[in-house]
Amino acid sequence: MKMHKVPVDNYVIYYTVDTGSCTVTVIRIFYEGQDVAGIINSNND
């Protein structure tokens, strides 16, 4: 499944869409001021 992102106020929401079951799953919500790339890369260690 492809990950999508949408900005909402001061946040960025990452989510996936499963068209087969008609569901949206929120993966993570980040505050806009955070170092998103740094957080994601640190979780892959």
N, CA, C and O atoms as a Maestro MAE file, in Angstrom:
{
 s_m_m2io_version
 :::
 2.0.0
}

f_m_ct {
 s_m_title
 :::
 protein
 m_atom[180] {
  # First column is atom index #
  i_m_mmod_type
  r_m_x_coord
  r_m_y_coord
  r_m_z_coord
  i_m_residue_number
  s_m_chain_name
  s_m_pdb_residue_name
  s_m_pdb_atom_name
  i_m_atomic_number
  :::
  1 25 0.829 -1.191 0.000 1 A "MET " " N  " 7
  2 3 0.000 0.000 0.000 1 A "MET " " CA " 6
  3 2 0.871 1.252 0.000 1 A "MET " " C  " 6
  4 15 1.921 1.296 0.640 1 A "MET " " O  " 8
  5 25 0.430 2.229 -0.704 2 A "LYS " " N  " 7
  6 3 1.155 3.487 -0.785 2 A "LYS " " CA " 6
  7 2 0.832 4.368 0.422 2 A "LYS " " C  " 6
  8 15 -0.322 4.464 0.840 2 A "LYS " " O  " 8
  9 25 1.866 5.009 0.978 3 A "MET " " N  " 7
  10 3 1.664 5.918 2.098 3 A "MET " " CA " 6
  11 2 1.357 7.310 1.559 3 A "MET " " C  " 6
  12 15 1.993 7.776 0.613 3 A "MET " " O  " 8
  13 25 0.391 7.958 2.164 4 A "HIS " " N  " 7
  14 3 0.000 9.314 1.792 4 A "HIS " " CA " 6
  15 2 0.260 10.235 2.974 4 A "HIS " " C  " 6
  16 15 0.400 9.779 4.109 4 A "HIS " " O  " 8
  17 25 0.325 11.542 2.697 5 A "LYS " " N  " 7
  18 3 0.430 12.500 3.792 5 A "LYS " " CA " 6
  19 2 -0.454 13.699 3.477 5 A "LYS " " C  " 6
  20 15 -0.661 14.057 2.317 5 A "LYS " " O  " 8
  21 25 -0.967 14.307 4.538 6 A "VAL " " N  " 7
  22 3 -1.821 15.474 4.384 6 A "VAL " " CA " 6
  23 2 -1.516 16.436 5.531 6 A "VAL " " C  " 6
  24 15 -1.478 16.021 6.689 6 A "VAL " " O  " 8
  25 25 -1.299 17.713 5.221 7 A "PRO " " N  " 7
  26 3 -1.089 18.689 6.287 7 A "PRO " " CA " 6
  27 2 -2.433 19.127 6.876 7 A "PRO " " C  " 6
  28 15 -3.389 19.379 6.143 7 A "PRO " " O  " 8
  29 25 -2.492 19.214 8.195 8 A "VAL " " N  " 7
  30 3 -3.685 19.690 8.903 8 A "VAL " " CA " 6
  31 2 -3.205 20.644 9.986 8 A "VAL " " C  " 6
  32 15 -2.563 20.232 10.952 8 A "VAL " " O  " 8
  33 25 -3.524 21.925 9.815 9 A "ASP " " N  " 7
  34 3 -3.047 22.966 10.733 9 A "ASP " " CA " 6
  35 2 -1.527 22.859 10.873 9 A "ASP " " C  " 6
  36 15 -0.814 22.995 9.879 9 A "ASP " " O  " 8
  37 25 -1.015 22.617 12.086 10 A "ASN " " N  " 7
  38 3 0.435 22.535 12.313 10 A "ASN " " CA " 6
  39 2 0.931 21.088 12.353 10 A "ASN " " C  " 6
  40 15 1.987 20.814 12.922 10 A "ASN " " O  " 8
  41 25 0.184 20.172 11.760 11 A "TYR " " N  " 7
  42 3 0.522 18.758 11.807 11 A "TYR " " CA " 6
  43 2 0.580 18.177 10.397 11 A "TYR " " C  " 6
  44 15 0.014 18.729 9.453 11 A "TYR " " O  " 8
  45 25 1.277 17.053 10.282 12 A "VAL " " N  " 7
  46 3 1.302 16.284 9.039 12 A "VAL " " CA " 6
  47 2 0.870 14.869 9.403 12 A "VAL " " C  " 6
  48 15 1.450 14.247 10.293 12 A "VAL " " O  " 8
  49 25 -0.142 14.365 8.718 13 A "ILE " " N  " 7
  50 3 -0.689 13.046 8.997 13 A "ILE " " CA " 6
  51 2 -0.279 12.089 7.882 13 A "ILE " " C  " 6
  52 15 -0.513 12.364 6.705 13 A "ILE " " O  " 8
  53 25 0.332 10.969 8.254 14 A "TYR " " N  " 7
  54 3 0.706 9.928 7.301 14 A "TYR " " CA " 6
  55 2 -0.291 8.793 7.432 14 A "TYR " " C  " 6
  56 15 -0.610 8.358 8.539 14 A "TYR " " O  " 8
  57 25 -0.790 8.307 6.280 15 A "TYR " " N  " 7
  58 3 -1.829 7.280 6.312 15 A "TYR " " CA " 6
  59 2 -1.761 6.405 5.073 15 A "TYR " " C  " 6
  60 15 -1.149 6.771 4.070 15 A "TYR " " O  " 8
  61 25 -2.403 5.236 5.156 16 A "THR " " N  " 7
  62 3 -2.549 4.339 4.012 16 A "THR " " CA " 6
  63 2 -4.034 4.133 3.742 16 A "THR " " C  " 6
  64 15 -4.872 4.289 4.629 16 A "THR " " O  " 8
  65 25 -4.340 3.778 2.493 17 A "VAL " " N  " 7
  66 3 -5.712 3.514 2.091 17 A "VAL " " CA " 6
  67 2 -5.779 2.092 1.543 17 A "VAL " " C  " 6
  68 15 -5.005 1.721 0.660 17 A "VAL " " O  " 8
  69 25 -6.700 1.308 2.068 18 A "ASP " " N  " 7
  70 3 -6.947 -0.047 1.575 18 A "ASP " " CA " 6
  71 2 -8.281 -0.020 0.844 18 A "ASP " " C  " 6
  72 15 -9.343 -0.044 1.467 18 A "ASP " " O  " 8
  73 25 -8.217 0.030 -0.490 19 A "THR " " N  " 7
  74 3 -9.449 0.125 -1.280 19 A "THR " " CA " 6
  75 2 -10.252 -1.163 -1.233 19 A "THR " " C  " 6
  76 15 -11.468 -1.141 -1.420 19 A "THR " " O  " 8
  77 25 -9.589 -2.284 -0.987 20 A "GLY " " N  " 7
  78 3 -10.287 -3.565 -0.915 20 A "GLY " " CA " 6
  79 2 -11.272 -3.632 0.241 20 A "GLY " " C  " 6
  80 15 -12.381 -4.147 0.101 20 A "GLY " " O  " 8
  81 25 -10.850 -3.099 1.393 21 A "SER " " N  " 7
  82 3 -11.732 -3.120 2.569 21 A "SER " " CA " 6
  83 2 -12.303 -1.743 2.885 21 A "SER " " C  " 6
  84 15 -12.991 -1.565 3.890 21 A "SER " " O  " 8
  85 25 -12.012 -0.768 2.022 22 A "CYS " " N  " 7
  86 3 -12.519 0.609 2.202 22 A "CYS " " CA " 6
  87 2 -12.134 1.178 3.562 22 A "CYS " " C  " 6
  88 15 -12.974 1.731 4.273 22 A "CYS " " O  " 8
  89 25 -10.842 1.039 3.925 23 A "THR " " N  " 7
  90 3 -10.372 1.563 5.206 23 A "THR " " CA " 6
  91 2 -9.188 2.495 5.017 23 A "THR " " C  " 6
  92 15 -8.403 2.357 4.080 23 A "THR " " O  " 8
  93 25 -9.083 3.440 5.926 24 A "VAL " " N  " 7
  94 3 -7.944 4.343 6.004 24 A "VAL " " CA " 6
  95 2 -7.276 4.086 7.349 24 A "VAL " " C  " 6
  96 15 -7.940 4.079 8.386 24 A "VAL " " O  " 8
  97 25 -5.960 3.875 7.331 25 A "THR " " N  " 7
  98 3 -5.214 3.631 8.557 25 A "THR " " CA " 6
  99 2 -4.225 4.771 8.768 25 A "THR " " C  " 6
  100 15 -3.364 5.013 7.922 25 A "THR " " O  " 8
  101 25 -4.345 5.468 9.890 26 A "VAL " " N  " 7
  102 3 -3.405 6.534 10.227 26 A "VAL " " CA " 6
  103 2 -2.157 5.874 10.796 26 A "VAL " " C  " 6
  104 15 -2.216 5.140 11.781 26 A "VAL " " O  " 8
  105 25 -1.031 6.151 10.156 27 A "ILE " " N  " 7
  106 3 0.235 5.551 10.557 27 A "ILE " " CA " 6
  107 2 0.917 6.386 11.627 27 A "ILE " " C  " 6
  108 15 1.382 5.858 12.637 27 A "ILE " " O  " 8
  109 25 0.973 7.690 11.400 28 A "ARG " " N  " 7
  110 3 1.670 8.568 12.345 28 A "ARG " " CA " 6
  111 2 1.228 10.003 12.137 28 A "ARG " " C  " 6
  112 15 0.909 10.404 11.018 28 A "ARG " " O  " 8
  113 25 1.209 10.778 13.215 29 A "ILE " " N  " 7
  114 3 0.916 12.213 13.163 29 A "ILE " " CA " 6
  115 2 2.136 12.929 13.727 29 A "ILE " " C  " 6
  116 15 2.564 12.665 14.851 29 A "ILE " " O  " 8
  117 25 2.686 13.835 12.930 30 A "PHE " " N  " 7
  118 3 3.855 14.611 13.345 30 A "PHE " " CA " 6
  119 2 3.472 16.068 13.520 30 A "PHE " " C  " 6
  120 15 2.652 16.602 12.773 30 A "PHE " " O  " 8
  121 25 4.074 16.706 14.517 31 A "TYR " " N  " 7
  122 3 3.979 18.148 14.629 31 A "TYR " " CA " 6
  123 2 4.873 18.737 13.550 31 A "TYR " " C  " 6
  124 15 5.988 18.258 13.340 31 A "TYR " " O  " 8
  125 25 4.401 19.765 12.868 32 A "GLU " " N  " 7
  126 3 5.106 20.330 11.710 32 A "GLU " " CA " 6
  127 2 6.525 20.783 12.029 32 A "GLU " " C  " 6
  128 15 7.383 20.767 11.146 32 A "GLU " " O  " 8
  129 25 6.792 21.183 13.256 33 A "GLY " " N  " 7
  130 3 8.113 21.678 13.632 33 A "GLY " " CA " 6
  131 2 9.132 20.579 13.876 33 A "GLY " " C  " 6
  132 15 10.313 20.876 14.052 33 A "GLY " " O  " 8
  133 25 8.715 19.318 13.893 34 A "GLN " " N  " 7
  134 3 9.636 18.211 14.154 34 A "GLN " " CA " 6
  135 2 10.484 17.890 12.933 34 A "GLN " " C  " 6
  136 15 10.112 18.198 11.801 34 A "GLN " " O  " 8
  137 25 11.629 17.268 13.181 35 A "ASP " " N  " 7
  138 3 12.498 16.776 12.124 35 A "ASP " " CA " 6
  139 2 11.974 15.401 11.700 35 A "ASP " " C  " 6
  140 15 12.459 14.375 12.177 35 A "ASP " " O  " 8
  141 25 10.989 15.384 10.808 36 A "VAL " " N  " 7
  142 3 10.312 14.150 10.414 36 A "VAL " " CA " 6
  143 2 11.300 13.149 9.828 36 A "VAL " " C  " 6
  144 15 11.285 11.979 10.212 36 A "VAL " " O  " 8
  145 25 12.150 13.578 8.915 37 A "ALA " " N  " 7
  146 3 13.110 12.666 8.291 37 A "ALA " " CA " 6
  147 2 14.046 12.066 9.337 37 A "ALA " " C  " 6
  148 15 14.352 10.875 9.289 37 A "ALA " " O  " 8
  149 25 14.493 12.876 10.264 38 A "GLY " " N  " 7
  150 3 15.377 12.376 11.329 38 A "GLY " " CA " 6
  151 2 14.697 11.350 12.208 38 A "GLY " " C  " 6
  152 15 15.316 10.358 12.593 38 A "GLY " " O  " 8
  153 25 13.422 11.574 12.537 39 A "ILE " " N  " 7
  154 3 12.675 10.638 13.367 39 A "ILE " " CA " 6
  155 2 12.474 9.317 12.636 39 A "ILE " " C  " 6
  156 15 12.663 8.248 13.217 39 A "ILE " " O  " 8
  157 25 12.095 9.386 11.372 40 A "ILE " " N  " 7
  158 3 11.862 8.177 10.581 40 A "ILE " " CA " 6
  159 2 13.151 7.383 10.435 40 A "ILE " " C  " 6
  160 15 13.150 6.162 10.594 40 A "ILE " " O  " 8
  161 25 14.261 8.072 10.131 41 A "ASN " " N  " 7
  162 3 15.529 7.384 9.952 41 A "ASN " " CA " 6
  163 2 16.036 6.771 11.256 41 A "ASN " " C  " 6
  164 15 16.666 5.714 11.223 41 A "ASN " " O  " 8
  165 25 15.779 7.406 12.403 42 A "SER " " N  " 7
  166 3 16.234 6.865 13.685 42 A "SER " " CA " 6
  167 2 15.450 5.618 14.053 42 A "SER " " C  " 6
  168 15 15.963 4.780 14.794 42 A "SER " " O  " 8
  169 25 14.223 5.464 13.560 43 A "ASN " " N  " 7
  170 3 13.411 4.276 13.837 43 A "ASN " " CA " 6
  171 2 13.836 3.079 13.006 43 A "ASN " " C  " 6
  172 15 13.421 1.956 13.291 43 A "ASN " " O  " 8
  173 25 14.655 3.294 11.986 44 A "ASN " " N  " 7
  174 3 15.100 2.198 11.107 44 A "ASN " " CA " 6
  175 2 16.400 1.578 11.583 44 A "ASN " " C  " 6
  176 15 16.904 0.663 10.932 44 A "ASN " " O  " 8
  177 25 16.963 2.039 12.694 45 A "ASP " " N  " 7
  178 3 18.234 1.496 13.188 45 A "ASP " " CA " 6
  179 2 18.070 0.148 13.826 45 A "ASP " " C  " 6
  180 15 19.047 -0.439 14.290 45 A "ASP " " O  " 8
  :::
 }
 m_bond[179] {
  # First column is bond index #
  i_m_from
  i_m_to
  i_m_order
  :::
  1 1 2 1
  2 2 3 1
  3 3 4 2
  4 3 5 1
  5 5 6 1
  6 6 7 1
  7 7 8 2
  8 7 9 1
  9 9 10 1
  10 10 11 1
  11 11 12 2
  12 11 13 1
  13 13 14 1
  14 14 15 1
  15 15 16 2
  16 15 17 1
  17 17 18 1
  18 18 19 1
  19 19 20 2
  20 19 21 1
  21 21 22 1
  22 22 23 1
  23 23 24 2
  24 23 25 1
  25 25 26 1
  26 26 27 1
  27 27 28 2
  28 27 29 1
  29 29 30 1
  30 30 31 1
  31 31 32 2
  32 31 33 1
  33 33 34 1
  34 34 35 1
  35 35 36 2
  36 35 37 1
  37 37 38 1
  38 38 39 1
  39 39 40 2
  40 39 41 1
  41 41 42 1
  42 42 43 1
  43 43 44 2
  44 43 45 1
  45 45 46 1
  46 46 47 1
  47 47 48 2
  48 47 49 1
  49 49 50 1
  50 50 51 1
  51 51 52 2
  52 51 53 1
  53 53 54 1
  54 54 55 1
  55 55 56 2
  56 55 57 1
  57 57 58 1
  58 58 59 1
  59 59 60 2
  60 59 61 1
  61 61 62 1
  62 62 63 1
  63 63 64 2
  64 63 65 1
  65 65 66 1
  66 66 67 1
  67 67 68 2
  68 67 69 1
  69 69 70 1
  70 70 71 1
  71 71 72 2
  72 71 73 1
  73 73 74 1
  74 74 75 1
  75 75 76 2
  76 75 77 1
  77 77 78 1
  78 78 79 1
  79 79 80 2
  80 79 81 1
  81 81 82 1
  82 82 83 1
  83 83 84 2
  84 83 85 1
  85 85 86 1
  86 86 87 1
  87 87 88 2
  88 87 89 1
  89 89 90 1
  90 90 91 1
  91 91 92 2
  92 91 93 1
  93 93 94 1
  94 94 95 1
  95 95 96 2
  96 95 97 1
  97 97 98 1
  98 98 99 1
  99 99 100 2
  100 99 101 1
  101 101 102 1
  102 102 103 1
  103 103 104 2
  104 103 105 1
  105 105 106 1
  106 106 107 1
  107 107 108 2
  108 107 109 1
  109 109 110 1
  110 110 111 1
  111 111 112 2
  112 111 113 1
  113 113 114 1
  114 114 115 1
  115 115 116 2
  116 115 117 1
  117 117 118 1
  118 118 119 1
  119 119 120 2
  120 119 121 1
  121 121 122 1
  122 122 123 1
  123 123 124 2
  124 123 125 1
  125 125 126 1
  126 126 127 1
  127 127 128 2
  128 127 129 1
  129 129 130 1
  130 130 131 1
  131 131 132 2
  132 131 133 1
  133 133 134 1
  134 134 135 1
  135 135 136 2
  136 135 137 1
  137 137 138 1
  138 138 139 1
  139 139 140 2
  140 139 141 1
  141 141 142 1
  142 142 143 1
  143 143 144 2
  144 143 145 1
  145 145 146 1
  146 146 147 1
  147 147 148 2
  148 147 149 1
  149 149 150 1
  150 150 151 1
  151 151 152 2
  152 151 153 1
  153 153 154 1
  154 154 155 1
  155 155 156 2
  156 155 157 1
  157 157 158 1
  158 158 159 1
  159 159 160 2
  160 159 161 1
  161 161 162 1
  162 162 163 1
  163 163 164 2
  164 163 165 1
  165 165 166 1
  166 166 167 1
  167 167 168 2
  168 167 169 1
  169 169 170 1
  170 170 171 1
  171 171 172 2
  172 171 173 1
  173 173 174 1
  174 174 175 1
  175 175 176 2
  176 175 177 1
  177 177 178 1
  178 178 179 1
  179 179 180 2
  :::
 }
}
